[in-house]
Every structure is written in structure tokens, then in C-alpha cells.
Amino acid sequence: MMVVSREDADAPRALSLCVPVTTTFRESAYEVELPGAPFLTQKSYANVQGLQAIQHHELNGPVGTIFGPPLEKIRGALRYALEL
């Protein structure tokens, strides 16, 4: 899972919006290839179609960070999925 929501200490609920990370690529606009990183053992993709809320106590990590162009592509895919 990849947390995509903003950090908000004053949020009314202890939830984070997360996108699943998968190794399956279905060639859709909902998937973004992730760069190689030590915390990814295989070629991986962020699947924004699987967006879900996770309670903070269920999160483990962080184990790494995605930033730069890959993060912008994920934001673009979220805008596409949510028609924003």
C-alpha cells in the first residue's frame, strides 16, 4: 500500500487514503509504473483504481518514499480516476 493522502494532524478521523501496489500491469490509465527502489523487490505499479481508506493503526512503515515524476503521474492517474 502507498499512502496518497495529505498528512493532517487535525483530521476528524484517523484514516489515510491508500493506493495498492501490484506487480500486475493491465495497461490501463489507472496504473502507474513505480521506479526501482530498494523497498520494491519486483517491478511494481500503483493501481489508483483500488483507492481505499486505511485506519492509521493498520499502517506499517513507512518503508520508502516515491517523489518527483512518478508521484506526479500517480496524482494524474488519481485525477483521471476521480474526474478531477
ABEGO torsion letter per residue (X at the ends): XBBABBBBAABABBBBBBBBBBABBAGBAABBBBBBBAABABBBBBBAAABBBBBAAABBOBABBBBEAAAAAAAAAAAAAAGX
